Amino acid sequence: MNFDQLDWRILDRLRTHFLSGRFPPGGYWLGTDDLAQYNQTFGERIGWKWDAVLRELAALGWHPPQGVTRVIDWGCGSGVAGRRVLAAHRSLQTLALLDSSHLAVEYSRKRCATDFPGVTTEIFQGADATGGLLLISHVWNELDPAQRESLLRLILSAAAVIWVEPGTHLVARELQAARESLRQTFDVVAPCTHRAACGLLAEGMERHWCHHFADPPPEAFTTGDWARFAERAGIDLRALPYSYLVLEQPAPVPRQPTGDGWERLIGRARIHKPMARVFSCGSEGAREIEVTRRHLPEWYRALKRESAPTRVRWTYDGNRVTGAEPTIQPQQD
Ligand SMILES: C[S@@+](CC[C@H](N)C(=O)[O-])C[C@H]1O[C@@H](n2cnc3c(N)ncnc32)[C@H](O)[C@@H]1O
């Protein structure tokens, strides 16, 4: 399907469920059309968040742990997460699908068979993710407390987990809380540079939340389709906030810069004339720091353009940054 075939009766109904957080007991997928409509629009926007996460993992040199060939898409919907991950990691050979809706499982299975003919699909039975790469995407707020508990238990059995959720204050902080219960078992690959307690769960940090912004692809702005969709749906295409967590069973040798002063930037920088203020989080905790235009002009500019590296090792004088690794090369404006 394409943008000429959008059915706003379906899209408005789905969006009402997503925004209100009220979900009918039998689920909201009433037919295959619902999944196709979602996949073309809301699902594709979620795909852009997955692209951002997978790009960051690639930059870290991360790949599924050795021997892992099975990916499990839990709460698959139209299967966006599974397909994005299969495209990024060709070593994966089996896609296991789970959703409370059999329509969703069937839709995802067919899409996978078309896009990845060499990949085997199966229905995930739900109890044990041992040896698998578990994907969770935009499902947490649809689960009741018992379902959340059982998902957390399932996570513990996985070899690795990539979990992407909306970047709202509520869900992002719930993800931070889930991380607390999982960090004893797993290495935290991203977004954190460490597996110590979450700095944003410390006292006094209640109004902050661990969120990031994904860039939509150029076609979101170069064709009229997305602009018309966004206007009708009342969505700001440029603001694509997400929260996420990537875990893996401890590797014998750490594969990424961890500890040693590495920090992860959170959210967007606030730009003032002489400085950028941005939240930075490391094993010592999270705090707002100041990058002045005078001391680090390239970093200041990169923060302003939202093109700064996400992981950085600062040197400080109080909260004011005096140096940064990596260095950023001067660029023409
Ligand atoms: C908003 S959709 C997200 C779909 C997909 N993961 C994505 O990111 O596009 C949430 C999905 O979770 C499924 N779901 C809700 N509760 C579930 C449960 N208890 N067990 C399995 N799937 C569930 C819904 O049927 C729906 O397909």
The ligand as an SDF file (V2000), in Angstrom:
LIG
                    3D

 27 29  0  0  0  0  0  0  0  0999 V2000
    1.6620   -0.1760   19.5750 C   0  0  0  0  0  0  0  0  0  0  0  0
    1.7690   -1.7820   19.0000 S   0  0  0  0  0  0  0  0  0  0  0  0
    3.5100   -1.8710   18.6490 C   0  0  0  0  0  0  0  0  0  0  0  0
    3.7680   -2.8870   17.6200 C   0  0  0  0  0  0  0  0  0  0  0  0
    5.2460   -3.0350   17.2430 C   0  0  0  0  0  0  0  0  0  0  0  0
    6.0030   -3.6390   18.3050 N   0  0  0  0  0  0  0  0  0  0  0  0
    5.8170   -1.7170   16.8140 C   0  0  0  0  0  0  0  0  0  0  0  0
    6.7300   -1.2140   17.4920 O   0  0  0  0  0  0  0  0  0  0  0  0
    5.3730   -1.1520   15.7970 O   0  0  0  0  0  0  0  0  0  0  0  0
    1.6570   -2.8280   20.4400 C   0  0  0  0  0  0  0  0  0  0  0  0
    1.4880   -4.3070   20.0890 C   0  0  0  0  0  0  0  0  0  0  0  0
    1.5470   -5.0690   21.2840 O   0  0  0  0  0  0  0  0  0  0  0  0
    0.5520   -6.0740   21.2270 C   0  0  0  0  0  0  0  0  0  0  0  0
    0.2230   -6.4660   22.6100 N   0  0  0  0  0  0  0  0  0  0  0  0
   -0.4470   -5.7730   23.5380 C   0  0  0  0  0  0  0  0  0  0  0  0
   -0.5290   -6.4780   24.6890 N   0  0  0  0  0  0  0  0  0  0  0  0
    0.1350   -7.6240   24.4800 C   0  0  0  0  0  0  0  0  0  0  0  0
    0.4200   -8.7670   25.2890 C   0  0  0  0  0  0  0  0  0  0  0  0
   -0.0100   -8.8530   26.5480 N   0  0  0  0  0  0  0  0  0  0  0  0
    1.1340   -9.7780   24.7470 N   0  0  0  0  0  0  0  0  0  0  0  0
    1.5580   -9.7000   23.4690 C   0  0  0  0  0  0  0  0  0  0  0  0
    1.3180   -8.6640   22.6590 N   0  0  0  0  0  0  0  0  0  0  0  0
    0.6130   -7.6330   23.1530 C   0  0  0  0  0  0  0  0  0  0  0  0
   -0.5760   -5.4200   20.4830 C   0  0  0  0  0  0  0  0  0  0  0  0
   -1.4780   -6.3700   19.9280 O   0  0  0  0  0  0  0  0  0  0  0  0
    0.1760   -4.6350   19.4290 C   0  0  0  0  0  0  0  0  0  0  0  0
    0.4060   -5.4020   18.2790 O   0  0  0  0  0  0  0  0  0  0  0  0
  1  2  1  0
  2  3  1  0
  2 10  1  0
  3  4  1  0
  4  5  1  0
  5  6  1  0
  5  7  1  0
  7  8  2  0
  7  9  1  0
 10 11  1  0
 11 12  1  0
 11 26  1  0
 12 13  1  0
 13 14  1  0
 13 24  1  0
 14 15  1  0
 14 23  1  0
 15 16  2  0
 16 17  1  0
 17 18  1  0
 17 23  2  0
 18 19  1  0
 18 20  2  0
 20 21  1  0
 21 22  2  0
 22 23  1  0
 24 25  1  0
 24 26  1  0
 26 27  1  0
M  CHG  2   2   1   9  -1
M  END
$$$$
